[in-house]
Amino acid sequence: MNNIMEIFTRKNRLLLKAMVSTDFKLRYQQSALGYLWSILKPLMLFTIMYMVFVRFLKFGADVPHFSVGLLLGIIMWNFFNEATTGGMLSVVNHGDLMRKISFSRYAVTLSAVASALINFGINFVVVLIFSLINGVHLRWEAFLMVPIFLELAILSTGVAFFLGALFVDFRDLNPIWEVVMQAGFYATPIIYPISLVTTRAGANVSKLMYLNPVAQIIQDARHVLIAPENPTIWQAYGHHWVGLVPVALCVLIFIGGLHFFTIKAKNFAELV
């Protein structure tokens, strides 16, 4: 943990800020709509999913404001996808910089996560506006979104550290991770409610799905922000302490990813 504190030195803070700013500017450079794509991309995906799964297949008819929950689930998954994929490519993409100057290697991966965080912040404002338009009554529990998203950020950063270090040696990881993320999107209750899994596949299957930290995080977010009818892991198992299992997994993944990154970072400049 002492090594990551290097990032908070003035030199590394300035470098991290410059990396995040440059990445965000270059992402939509020379595109006609520019930064608007950070909002339009999830909205376009939401429109397609909404028309197919909500309007046509009638998913989520038993869940209040399921369309809002669908949009929230999409932007949270997009953050996880963007942060982990960007973190995976971060070390290799900054190889020239690593060979020229000495700085904390954690900065390159953290900059990818921070860039994804900016996109999430923009999209979350859209979710709040969409919630009010759809008549969602925001309760005081909505403040619990802060620790819920912190949990998602910790998980994403841990996975990003692990993938970023592993990608230096195994470049085939990129297409593999694309397939994993595609499968994970459909294996997580985003476009369908968890109650549908319970009805069609049984309570035991839905309980196993809750052990997926991303699924648990999205359900918790829907529960506190949109409607308490969205079930949570402790309700499924009947014990509040069970909710700590995915949280513990997020922490373990972060610590494991950080440790692996620290070990591999010594040879980054030579390998990239």
N, C-alpha and C positions, 0 to 999 in steps of 0.2 A: 504493500500500500504506500510505502514511503516514496517509491519510484514515481507513482502517478502524481504525487504532489509537485513534481517538477513542472507540471503543466501550469501551475499557478504562479510561477515566477513571471516577472514583468515581460521578459523577452519572449517567453513561450505564449503568454496571454496575447501579446500583440500578433504573434505569428498565427495563432489559432483564429483570431478575429479576421486576419487578412485571408486565411484559407477559406473560412466560411463565406466571407463576402465575395471572394473571387468565384467560388464554386456556384453560389447562387446566381451571380451575374452571368456566368458562362452557360448555365444550364439552358436558358431560353434566349441566348444571344442570336440575333438575326432572324428570330421568329416574329411573325406579324403581330401576334397577340401578347408576346412577352410573358410577363409574370402572371397574366390571367390564366395561363395554362395550369398553374399550380392549383387553381380552383376548378377549371373546366374539366381536367382529366378525371378526378373522382366523381364530379357531377355527371359526366357522360356515362361512366361505368354504372353509377347509381341509377340513371334513367333506364339503361338496358335491363339491369337486374330487377328494377321495380316493375317494368312492363311485363317481363317474362314470369317472374316468380311471385309477385304480389298481385298484379292485376289479372294475369292469365291463369296461373296455377293456384292462386288464392292462398299462398303461404302467409302465415302470421295473422290470419283472420281472428284468432282468439287472443291476440296480444295487442293492447292499446298502443296506438301510434307506432306500429311496426315499421312504417316507412321511415320514420325518424331514426329508429333503431338500426335499420338497414344502412342508412347514410353514416351513422356514427360508427358502425362496425367496419364499413368500407374504409373510412379515413384512418381508423386505428390500425387496421391491417396494412394499409398503404404506408403508414409510418414505419411499422415493423419491417415491411418489405424494403422500403427505401433505405432505412438506416442500416440494415444488415447487408444488403447488396452493395451499398456505397462503402460500408466498412470493409467488405471483402476486397474491393478494388483499390482501397485507399492507399495501402502501402506500395503496391506496384505502380500506381499512377503518380506517386510522388518520389519515385526512385531517383530521378535526377537531383531533386532537392536534397535528398538524404546524402548523396555522394558529395555535395558541395558544402553544406553547412552542418554544424552540430546543433541539434535541438532534440527535445523530447519526442520520441517516436509515437507516443500516445496521441500527440496532437493531430496526426493525419487521420486517425480513425475517429477521434472525437469530433473533428471538423465535419466528417460525413454524417455523424449522428446529429450534430447541431444543425446542419443544413436541412435534414429531414424534419427536425423539430420546428424550424421556421415554417415549413410547408404545413405541418400539422396545426400550428397556431392559427394560420390563415384559414384553413379548412374548418377548424373548430368553431370559429366565429360564424361561418356559414351554417354549421349545424345548429348553433344557438338561435340564429335568425329563423331557420327552417322549423325549429321546435316551437317558437312563439307563434309562427304563422299557422302551424297545425294544432294549436291549442294546448300544447304541453304546459302544465303548470310547474314551474321550477320550484322545488322544495329546498329546504335548508340542507338536505343531504347532498345537493349538487356540489357543495364544497368538497365532498369526499372524492371528487374527480381528481383533485391534486395528488393525493397519495396513490390513487389508482393509476394515473398516468406516470407517476414516478416509478411505480412497479414495472410498467411497460418499458419505460426508458432504461431502467437497470437491466432488464432482460435483453432488450435490443442491443445495448452497448456490450454486454457480455458475449452475445453471439457474434457481434461485429468484430470484437477483438479476436475471437477464436478463428473466424473465417478469414480475417485479414492476414493473420500469421500463417494460416494453412495455405492460402492462395499463392503465397510466395513460392512454395515448392510444388503445388499441384494446381496448374492452370485449368485443368479440366473441371475444377470445382464450380466454375461459373455456370455452365449449362446444367450441371447437376442441381445446383441451388435453385435455378429457375424452375425446374421440374418439382423440386421439393416445395417451393413456395406456391406453385400452382395447385399441387395436391393439398397443401395445408389450407389454402383458401376454402376449398370445398369440404375439407374435413373439420373445419371450424364453423360453429353455428353463426354465420354472418348473413347469408341469403335465405336461411330458413331458421325458424325458432327452435330452441332446444326441446320444447314441448312436442314438436313433431317427431323428433328422434325417440323420445320416451314412448309416444303412442305407437309408432311403427316398428321400432327395434327393441323396445323394452327399457326399463329403468336402469338396468345394469350397464347398458351401452352408453346412455347419457351420462352416467356417473363417471365412466372412463373418459368421456370427452371432456368433462370438467377438469380432469387432471392435466390437460393441456393448459399451460399458463396463459396463453393468448386467449383461449376460449373463456377461461375464468375471468380474465381482465375485462373482456368485452361485455360479458354478462353482468359483471359488477357495475360497469359504467352505465349500461342500460338501466339497471335496477335503481341506481341513485339519481340519474339525470332525467330519465324519461318516465318510467312507471315501475312501481314495486311488483307488478305482475310478472316482470322478467325474473325467473328463478335464478338463484345463486347456488354456489357449490355447497354452502353450509345448509341451505334448505333441502337440497337433494339428498345429502347424507344425514341430515337431522342433528348435526353437531357443529357448533361454531368453530371449534378448533380445526376442523378439516379444511377450512378456508386458508389456514396457514401453510398447507402443503404446497400449493402452487407458488406462494410467496417465497417459501424456503427454496424451491427449485430455481426461482429467478435469481435469488442471492447466490446460490451455489454455482449457477451458470455464469454469473458475472465474475465471481472470484476465480472460477476455473479458467474462463476466457482471459482474464487479466493475467493470471499466472502463466498461462501458455504463451501469451503475447510477449510477456517480459522475458521469457527464456529465449524465444526466437528472435527478439528484437536486436540482439547482439550482432547478428549476421545479416540483417536486412540490407545494409549498404553494399555488401559483397554479392548478394543474390539477386538484387533487382537491377 
